Amino acid sequence: MVQGPHPAPPTQSAPAPAGEAAAPKPAPSPASVAARPESRARSAAPGERAVSSVVGPEEVTGAQSIVRSLEEAGVDVVFGIPGGAILPTYDPLMDSKKLRHILVRHEQGGGHAASGYAHATGRVGVTMATSGPGATNLVTPIADANMDSIPLVAITGQVGASLIGTDAFQEADIVGITLPITKHNFLVTDPDEIPRVIAEAFHIAQTGRPGPVLVDIAKSAMQARTTFSWPQELQLPGYHPVTKPHSKQIREAARLLATARRPVLYVGGGAIRANASAELRRLVDLSGAPVVTTLMARGALPDSHPQNLGMPGMHGTVPAVAALQKADLIVALGARFDDRVTGVLSSFAPHATIVHADIDPAEIGKNREVDVPIVGDLREVLSDLVPELEREHGAKGKPDLGAWWHQIDDWRETYPLGYSEPEDGHLAPQHVIQRLGEISGPDSIYVAGVGQHQMWAAQFIRYEHPKTWLNSGGLGTMGYSIPAAMGAKVGQPDKTVWAIDGDGCFQMTNQELATCTINEIPIKVALINNSSLGMVRQWQTLFYESRYSNTDLHTGRGTQRVPDFVKLADAYGCEGIRVESKSEVDAAIKRAMEIDDRPVVVDFNVSRDAMVWPMVASGVSNDNIQYARGISPAWDRED
């Protein structure tokens, strides 16, 4: 077993996963961690630990050892497809009483389903595939999970150890391929190492900054005899994620927050991953500062909270973008200063002192120079910051933010989110999505694909709870929505799960509706069908003189309807509903809400001319945000 294409001696320890703090040299004595989660019924949430119940070794095959290891890791569901190299593991998998295997229709669907499961539950998602093309089909969901910090374990079969490096049938160096897009990965050729490696994979995936871990196992290791013994503890020299923040940095952050006149709390997806919403709410209430929640952080703070300005960035609200630009202090919490938030980095928040708290030290200072760096688990950071800020307020009084809120409220009143009714007589997609959120409610889970519908879903649905908004934020993966919604529904079976998808995204992974029907996973699909690749078309309208090169999909009203989505839904055993007028919208959503014995696909035929506003065009400053086409806020860009 080794990270890389060539086996190493069993005594070689794995190097520190990318982005985690490495141990100083000489290395200290390895830290020990418990190898098994508290509950056998599920994979552990970050920070959980317990002692294994395994008493002694047991003679099994390597394949049986894989299944036993997944059981001991607390896994309850695996999304996968069998194939030659992984086939030995599928035989004992059939006998497991603790693992539910869901046969997906494409490995990419299995990876996104595992990701959706992990995102909705906070537990580790698991996917399984065979070697070669099966493994390479997992590259996109692995990269997606890596960008969005989703805890994922992908188990792939590999050709026999003696064939590795010979270009054998269905051989691909998946370890080498995925090195840049995994938190860590392993190649296992010795069956004795299977329990330890799988235990390490789950620990690494869910601790520190969560992320995907690949375990590539040679077929020869699955077929060989071995003894199964689940490790009582793990030795991971070099892997020591920092969770407790430094008290000096906390004190300085509190001092700045207590004295700033134009502060902003810039909240990223790390708040969701750290389960820190309650602690965030206490800081927000105490500080009185305005808050922006990124695309990945929607729901971390309720949208109904009066201090929540909504989403910043390329398609964020004007108040959120403006507040960051005019701030004198930005406290970034689990955010990474992504280019879609900052616009041109050199002009982003030019007058702001920056406090940046993150579990991953590699993120701090990566894009924006930081004045106060805080490395630690965000939940612990906030738990320490709140009492320190209370002490500052007790000593110096609360800052006067009246003028700042007066300015923000003026932006709110002048530039609210809105839309215009289409001139072509088609539905406004914003209306459809807004009504969907209002009728289905804040307790539902909404899973978006990528494009215009994703931005409208982020803008026009009110999110009140964490883990109710799932999307592919960092990688922007078309085809994410349907399988991720499937995984979310498996993980949260009592929740209503809506996949909000575009007609382009939907055609990439809609085969997973067959998986949903057969496995009784009744997701609901709101298909925002504008008969085109909507976001690409919007850019063609704005920047390419309305030259619509290869963006017409021929799926909507007035075309051949290729495919006819209602007929396609019927073919998959789903309920298909078509909506073409505003008067039909509410009834269709309510009808879909009533159906819970099969998936539902609602084909909303919307205007292809609708655009996402506000917008900061790529490559320009946030100061140049457009509220609507040709309309920009009038503020002093020099202040």
N, C-alpha and C positions, 0 to 999 in steps of 0.2 A: 504493500500500500504506500502510495506517495501522492503528493500533489504534482501532477505532471505525467508525461507519457511513459517514464521508465520506472519500474518497481525499485524500491529502496529497502534496505534492511528493516525488519519489523521494529527495531529499536529507534529508528529515526522519528523524531516528533515533527508534527506538522508546523510550518511557519505561521506567523501571525496573519490572520486574514486581513485583506486590504482595508485600510481606513481605521484599524484599531491600534491602540497604543501598544508599541512593542516594549518588551522588558529591557531595562538597561543591561549592559554587559559589564562584568559577568552576570549571568542570569541568576536571579534568586531561586530559592527552592520552589519547585512548581506548586502552584495553588491547586488544591483539590476541590472538585465540585461534585455534588451528588449527581448520579447518572440517570435517575428516573424521576418523572414528574409525580406529583402527589396523587393524581387521579389516573387509574388505568383506563378510564372511559374516554379520555381525550388527551391530546398533546398539551404540554404545559404552557401557560402564559409566562411571559418574561418574569424572571425572578423566583419562580416556583422551584422547590427542591424536595426530595424525599429519598428514602432508602429503598433499594430494590428488595422485592420479596423472594427473589430467586435464591434458593438455598445452596445448590451445588451445580457442577457441570452436568451436561446431558448430551449424549451422542446423537447427532443429527446430520443431515446434509447441509451444505452451505445455503441452499435455497430455503430449507426449513429455518435455518438460523436468521435469514433475512426477515421471514414472517414473524418469528418469535421476537426479534429485535423491534420491529414496528409495534408489536403488541405491548412490549415492555416500555416503549417510548410513549405509550398512551394514545397512539393513533386510532381513530375510529373510522376514517374513510380514506380511500385511495382512489384517485382518478387516473385511469391508464388504459393502455392497449397492449395485448401480448404480441410477441414476435419471437423469432428463433432464439436470439441470445438471452432473452429474459424468460423464455418459456419454462425453464426448470423451476423458477420461483412461482409461476402461476399455478403449478400443480398443488403444492402445500397451501397456497393462498386460498384454494377452494375449500379447504378443511377448517379454516380459521373461524372461530365463533365470535371473534372480537373485531375483525376488520370487515368493513363493507367496501367492496370494490365496485366502482361505477365505470362500466365500459363506455368510453367516449368514442366519438367518430373520427377524431383527428388528434394527434398528440398536442398540437397547439391549444385545442380546446381543453385537453386535460390539464395543461399547465395553467391556463387562465382560470379554469374552474378551481384548481387548488389555491390560486392567488385570491380569487373572490371569497373562497371559504376562509382563508387566513385573514383577509381584510375585514370581513364581517364579524368574525369571532375573536380575533386577536390571538388565535392559536396557529400552530404551524400547519401549513397546507402541504399535502404530499401528492406527488404525481409519479407515474412509472411508465417507462417506455423501453423499447428494445434498442439494439445498437444501430449504427449507421443512420439511415434516414429517420428512423424513429427518434433517435437522440437529437439529430439536428433540427427536427421539427419542434423541439423544446427550446431552441435557442431564443426565439422571440419572447415567449412568456418568462423565461429566466431573466433576460435583459430587462423586461418590463418590471419584474419584481425587484430587481437590483436598483433600478432608478427610483422606485417608489418605496423602498425599504420594507418590503413584504417578506415575512418569514416563510420560507419555502424549502422543502427538501425534495430534490428530484433524484430518483433512483433509475439508473439506466443499465441495461445489460451491455456487456462488451464481448467481443469474440474471445475464444480461449486464450489463456496467457501465452501459449507457445506460438499463437498466430498474430499477436500484437506487433504491429510494425511491418507486416508482410503484405499489406493491401488485401487482406482476406475479404471474402464476401461479406458485405454489410459492415465493414469496419470503418470507423471514423474516429479520429482522435478528439473525442468530445471533451476530454479534460483540457487539452490545449485550446480547443475552440472557445471554451467558456471561461478560461482563466480571467479575461478582462471584465466579465459580466457576472461573476459570482463573488460572494463574500469569501468563499473557500470551496475547494473541491478535492475529491479523493479518487484514486484508482486502487481498487482492491483486487489482488491476485491470490492472496492467502486467505482461505476460508476462516482460519482462526481469528482473523482481525475484524470480521464482519460486525459482531456486537459492539466492539469498542468504537469502530468508525461510525456506525449509525448513531450511537449515543453522542459522540462528539458532534456529528452533523446537526442533530437537533439542538444541542446546547449552543453551538455557534450561530445557528439560524435565528434563535430567538433572544439572545443576549446582546448587550451593547446595542449598536445600530442594527436592527433586524435586516435580514437579507436572505438571498437564495444560496443554498449549498447543494452541490452536485456530488452524488456517490455513484461512481461508475464501477461495476462489478463484473469481472470476467466470468464467462459461462463455466469455465473449468472450476472456478472457486465455488460456484453454485452446485456443481455436480459432485464435488469431493466431500468426503466424510470429515466431520470436525466435531468438536465439543462446544456446546452452547453454554456460555456463562455470561450473564449480563453484568457489566462492570459496576462495582459498588461506588466508585468515584472515578473521576476523569482527571488525567494529568495533561494540562495544556500549557506548557511553558511558552512564554511569549504572548499569550492571549490573556490580557488583563483589562477588560473594559472598565473605564473609570465611571463610576456611578455617583459618587459623592462629590459635590462641587467644593471648590476651595472657598473657605469662609471669607478670606480677604476680598475675593472677587465679588462675592455676594454682597458684602458690605458696601463696596464701591458702586455696584449696580443700584442698590437701594438709595444711596446718597444721590446719585444722578437722577433717579426717578422721582425722588422727593423734592428736587430743586428745579427740574426742567419746567419750562413754560409751554412747550409745544411737543409733548411726548407722544409716541405712538407705540403700541404693542403690536409687533409684526409676528403673527402666529402661523407656523407651518405644520406640515403633516406629522412632525415629531410629537406634537401634542396628542394626536390620536394614537400613535404607536406606543407612547408612554402611559396611556390611560390617565392622562393628567387633566382632564376637563374640569373636575371639581376644584383642583388646586388653581387652575387658570381662572376660574370664575371668582375665586377669592381674591386673587391679585387684581383682576379687572375692577371688582367692586371697591377694593381698597384704594387703588391708585387713582381712579377717576379718569384714566387715560383712554383715548379712543383706541379701538382694536381693528385690525384688518386680518382676515382669515384667508389664506391662500386657497387655491383650487384643491389642494390635498387636505386642507384643514377645515373645510366646510362642515359645520356641525360641532366643532370643538368648543365653540361658544355659541349659544342659541342666537339665531338671527333676530329673535324678538328682543334681545338685550339692547337697551338704548345706546350703549357705547359701541356696538358692532357696526362698522361702516361697510361691511361686506368684503368682497374679493378685490384685491389689488391686481395690477398688471395689465397685460395687453388688452384684455376684455373685462377689466375690473370696473368698479364704480368710480365715477369722477371724485367723490369725496375720499375714497380709499387711496386712489392714486395721488391726489392733491395733498392729502395729509402726510404721506410719506415724503413727498417732494419738499414740503414746507416745515417738516419736523426739525426740532433742535436736538431731539433724542429719539433714537429707534432702539427698542429692546426686542431683538429677534429671538424667538423661542421655537427651536426645532424647525427652523427654516434655513434655506441654503442660498439665498440671494440669486435665485434663478434668473436667467436673462429675460424670461417672459414676465417677471415681476419688475425688474430694474429698468428695462429699456436700455438705452445706451448707458453703460455702467458709469462712465466718467461724469455724467450729469445727474446721476441718481442721488437724491437726498443730499445736496451739496453742503448744507449747513448742519447736518446731524452728527452728533456723537453716537457711536455704535456700541451697544452691548450685544454680544452674541452668545447664546447658550445652546449647546448641542452635545449629544452623546458621542458624536464622531469628531475627534479633534482635527481630522483632515478637512472638515468643512469650514472650520473657523479661520477666517482670513483668506480663504481660497479665492473668492471673488471680490470681496470688499474688505478693505483694511478695517480692523476692529480695535476699538479703544479698550474695551473690557471683555476679554475672552473668558467664558465659563464652560468648562468641560464637565459633563455629568448627565445623569438621567434627568429628564425634564421634570418629572414628578418630584424628585428630590430637590432640584433647583428651585422650583416654585414653593415647595414646603419650607425651604430655608429663607427664601426671599420675602415671603409675606411677613413673618415676625420681624425681620430686619427692617422692612419698610415701616411697619407699625412703630418701631423704636424711633426711626427718623422722624416720623410724623409727631410722635410724642415730644421729641426734643425741639423740633423746629416748626411744627405746625404743617398743615397740608398746603401744597402750592396752590396758587390762584390760577385756575385754568379757564376762567370765565371768558377771556378774550379769545382763547383758542377754540372753545366750544362755540362761541358766537360765529367765528369764521366757518367752522365745520358745518354748523347748522344752516348757514347761508348757502354753502355748496349743496347740502342735501336738498334744500328747498328749490334751488335753481336747476339742479341737474339730477333729478330722480331717474331711476331706471324706467324705461318705457319703450313703446314701439308704435309703429304706424300700421294701420290696416293695409294689406296688400291691394294694389290697384288692379290686379289681374283676376280678382274674384275668388281666388283660392284662400284656403285657411291661413291665418297667421300662426306660424309654429310656436311663437311665444305664448299665444293664448292657449294652445293645446297643452303645452307643458305647465303653464301656470295653473290651469284647471286640474290637470292631473295631480299636482302637488296639493291643491286645495281639497280635492275629493278623496284622494287616498290617504292624505294626512302625514304628519311628521313622524309617526312611528313606523312607516314603511321604509324599505330600503330601496334606493334608486341607484341604478348602475348604468353608466353612460358609455357609449362608444366614444369616438373621437371626431371632432369637427364642430360644425355650427350647433348641432343638437346638444353636444356636450356643454358648450358655453351657455346656451339658453337654459339648460337644466341647472347649471351652477348659479345662474342669475335669478331665475324666476320661480324656483322651488325654495320654500323656506325650510331651512334645516335647523332643527331644535336639539338634536342628539348626535353624539359621535357615532361613527361606524354605520351611518345611514346613507352616506354618499360615497359611492365607489366609482373610480374612473382611472384610466391610464393617463397619469399626469406627466411624468418625466419623459417616457418614450413616445407617448402619443400613438398607441397601437390600434389601428383599425381592426375590428373583429374581436375586441376585448369583451364587449358587453354581454352577449348571449351566454358564453361559457362562464364568465365571471358571475353573472346573475344566477346561473345554475349552481355554482359553488356556494354562493351566499345563501341560497334557499336551502341547500343541504345543511349548511352550518347553522342557519336560523329558521328552522322549518315552521315556526309559529308566526313568522313575520311575512307580510305581503312584500314581494320582491318584484319591482318593475325594472325591466331592461329598456332604457330609452336609447334607441338606436337609429342611425341613419340608413337609408336604403343602400348606400355604398358599403358601410361597415357590416350591415346585416348579411350581405351576400358573401362575406368572407368566412363566416363561421355558423351560418344558420343550420348546418347539419346537426348541431348539438341539440336542436329541438327534438330530434329523434331520441337522443339520450334522455331528454326530459320526459318525453311521453312514456317511454318504456319503463323508466325508473320512477315514475309518478312524482315528478318534480315540477309542480304547477307554477312556473314563473309566468309573468305577464309582460308582453312586449308592446311598447308604444313605438311604432315605426314612424319616424318623422320623414315621410317620403316626399322629397322635393324633386325626384326624378333626376338628380344630378349629384356630383361630388361637391357638396354645398360650399365648404370653406374654400376649396380650390377655386370654385366659380366666383366666390366673393372677391378673392384676390385678382382673378382675371378681370372682373368688373372694375375694380379700383386701380389696378396697376398695369393692365395689359389691354386697355382700350376695348373692353368687352369682347375680346377675341376668345371664344369659349372652345379652346382646343381640348378635345377628348374628356369632357366632363359631363356629357349628357348620358344618362343611364337608361332612359326609355322605360321607366318603371311606373310612371304616374298617369294621371288623367290626361286624355288627349293623345296618348301614345299607344303602342302595341301592348303595353304592360308586360314586359319581358324581364323577370317573371311576373305572373299575377300572384301577388303575395297572399291573397285570400285562398286561392287554390293551393298554393304551396303549403300554407298552414294546414289545410285540410289533408293534404297528402302526408304530412307529418303526424297526423292524429291530433292536431290542435284545433281550437276554435278560431276561426278567421272572421274578422269584422272590418268592413271598409267604411271610412268616414270622409265625406267630401264637402260637407257644409258645416258652418258654425253651429247650427241648431242641433246637429247630431253628436257633438263632442261629448257633452255631459252624459247623455244616455249610453254612449259606447263605453265610456270609462266605468260607469256604474254597472253596466252589464259585465264587463271584464272582472270587476271586483266580486261579482256574485259567483263566478265560475272558479271552483277550486279543485276540480277533479282532473284537470288537464291544463296544459299551457294555453295561453290566449295570445293571439297576434292581432293588434289593432292597427290597420293600415291607414294612417292619417295623411291624406293627400294635401300637402301644403304648398305655399308659393315658393317657387325657386328664386324669386327676386328678393326675398327677405334676407336681411343682413344682421350680423351681430354688432351691436353698438353698446357701449363706447368701444373705442379701438385705439391702441397705440401701434402704429405701423412698425413692422420689423425694421430695426436699424435706426430708429429715431428716439429722441428723448421723451420721457414721460411728460415733460412740460408741453409736448405737442399732442396730447391726447385729443381725439375727436369725440365729441358727445354724440354726434350724428354726422352724416356725410356733409362735409363743408362747414360744420359748426364746431368750433373749439372754444373752450372756456376762456374768458377774458380775465387773466390775472397778470400781475407784475412778474415777469420771468426773471427779473434781476434781484428780487427781494430775498 
